[in-house]
Structure formats: structure tokens, C-alpha cells
Amino acid sequence: MRQISNSLTQTHAFSVRASDPSAKISGTIEVRGSNWIFPKPAVRLPLQRENRVDKNMWDTFYSIHVTPDQDVDITLSGPAVRNLWVYAIIVMIILAIAGSLILAH
């Protein structure tokens, strides 16, 4: 999965199910964040039945690569925006300042 981000912190969740029910889930998840403002190395995580990967505000160009060791079915959940109330407060402050500037003229 690759994403060009809106700079909101998000959590991507996905479930993994082996095609063979008796098989153990194994493999790797490689997470690559942005490299253009604050470069950082790719992070490798173990693949599990239930996975959660966090995306930070500075990860504008973001990718998650899943490499399972066996055939699997992956079910994605929609990304959950974390701390949405913080963004709502920031927007309200900006609107209040803009409104006061407009009324002052």
C-alpha cells in the first residue's frame, strides 16, 4: 500500500489469515515513511494475525509492504485518524482569527 498523505496521524490496521488454516502466520512488514523533509530508515515488523501500523504527521509519502512466508488473505481496515479533536481545535482557532480579522476591517 502506498499513500500520499494529508499529514494527519493515522493508524492502518489489517488482519492476516493463512490460506491453510493450520499454517502459522509469519513474514515481515516493511514501513517506509517520508524521506524528503526528515529522512528516516525503513522499519521492519513481524507479520501477525492482527497488525497495526502508525503513520506520523511528517510521513507525507508513506508505504507499507507486506511479505508473508505463505499464501495469505489480507483484510484492510480503513485508516483511523488519531487525535482528530486536536485538528478540530486548530481549525476552530484559525477560523476565529480569520473571522476577527475580517470583522476588524
C-alpha positions in Angstrom: 0.0 0.0 0.0 1.3 3.4 -0.9 -0.2 6.7 0.2 0.3 10.4 -0.4 -0.8 11.7 2.9 -2.9 14.6 4.2 -0.4 14.9 7.1 -2.8 13.6 9.7 -1.6 10.9 12.1 -3.3 7.7 11.2 -3.2 4.0 12.2 -3.6 1.4 9.5 -5.0 -1.9 10.7 -5.2 -5.2 8.8 -5.9 -8.8 9.5 -4.0 -11.7 8.0 -5.4 -15.2 7.5 -3.5 -18.1 6.1 -5.0 -19.9 3.2 -4.2 -23.1 5.0 -5.9 -22.8 8.4 -3.2 -25.0 10.1 -0.4 -22.7 8.9 1.3 -20.3 11.3 1.3 -16.6 10.2 4.8 -15.4 9.6 6.6 -12.9 7.4 7.6 -9.2 7.6 6.0 -5.8 7.3 8.3 -3.0 6.0 7.1 0.5 6.7 8.7 3.4 4.8 7.9 7.0 5.8 8.8 10.2 4.1 12.4 10.8 3.1 12.2 14.4 1.8 11.9 16.5 4.9 13.1 14.4 7.8 14.7 11.2 6.4 14.3 8.1 8.4 15.1 4.4 7.8 12.5 1.8 6.9 11.1 -0.1 9.9 10.6 -3.9 9.8 8.0 -5.5 11.9 6.9 -9.2 12.2 3.7 -10.1 10.4 1.0 -11.3 12.8 -2.7 -12.2 12.6 -3.7 -8.6 13.7 -1.4 -5.8 12.6 -1.4 -2.0 13.3 0.9 0.4 11.7 1.1 4.1 12.7 1.7 7.0 10.3 3.1 10.2 11.7 2.3 13.8 10.7 5.6 14.1 8.7 5.0 10.9 6.7 3.7 12.6 3.6 4.8 9.8 1.2 4.2 6.6 3.0 4.2 2.9 2.1 3.6 -0.4 3.8 5.0 -3.6 2.2 3.8 -7.0 3.5 5.8 -10.1 2.7 4.2 -13.2 4.1 6.1 -16.6 4.2 3.0 -18.4 3.0 -0.2 -17.7 1.0 -2.5 -15.4 3.0 -5.6 -13.3 2.7 -5.3 -9.8 4.0 -8.3 -7.7 5.1 -7.7 -4.0 5.4 -9.5 -1.7 7.8 -9.9 1.9 7.0 -7.2 4.2 8.5 -8.2 5.6 11.8 -7.3 9.3 12.2 -5.8 9.7 15.7 -6.3 12.9 17.8 -9.0 14.3 15.5 -10.1 16.7 18.3 -6.7 18.4 18.1 -7.2 19.1 14.4 -10.7 20.4 15.1 -9.4 22.8 17.7 -6.7 24.1 15.4 -9.3 24.7 12.6 -11.6 26.5 15.1 -8.8 28.8 16.2 -7.8 29.6 12.6 -11.5 30.3 11.8 -11.8 32.6 14.8 -8.7 34.5 13.9 -9.8 34.9 10.3 -13.3 36.0 11.4 -11.9 38.6 13.8 -9.5 39.9 11.0 -12.5 40.2 8.6 -14.7 42.0 11.1 -11.8 44.4 12.1 -11.8 45.8 8.5 
